[in-house]
Amino acid sequence: MKYLVIGLGNLGRAIAKDLTRVGNEVIGVDMDLHRVDMLKNDIAGAIALDSTDKEALSTLPLSEMDAIIVTFGKDFGTSVQTVALLKSLDAGKLIVRAISSIHETVIRAIGVSEIITPEEDFSTMYTSQASLGGLFRHWYKVTDTEHLYKIKTPATLVGQTIKNIDFEENFGIHLIAIERPYEKKNLIGLTQTEYKVISRITEELVIEADDLLILFGKMELLNKIIAVR
């Protein structure tokens, strides 16, 4: 797939590299020549260009892109101008970083539906990590209030069946799957730990000590599991 990333600060640079790493064709755009030079050897193309200049913006292959990602993190005006110009040039799918709630309201009014909020997401992830402590493994945002969590099994649940725990009834959250570790020898004979996913959750299934639980729900409800003694 083809992506255009406009704004090559920390977030834009990371997105461009990650998209490239998984096999996508990425063009990066920024007015700062130094940022462009830093990235030009890591992605398909990097261009120094003022995205608030409609004529300059129109020289980009906008119609060929599967998505255009606007990642400005400080300049409210530059972001809004860029998005407005992209809309006027009939650009396709736009994904825009929201700097604040006001900025999000403005870009939604322009017609953008896909918004990324890295600062807010980081805050939620850090809160989850702080609350869950050593049990925390991963966090994935689904909606503003409901999230997917991967956690290490709390000691109080080890040895219990799914029927006995009854996540939905007792805690108001859903158990989506379990990752269970097993030992496997690699090509050179060394033993390594891998995980198999148990997605068919039956009432008789017993939770083991090293299981990773994939749960869906609200953070405050997840905390109820941690509080069980």
Disulfide bonds with the S-S distance in Angstrom:
none
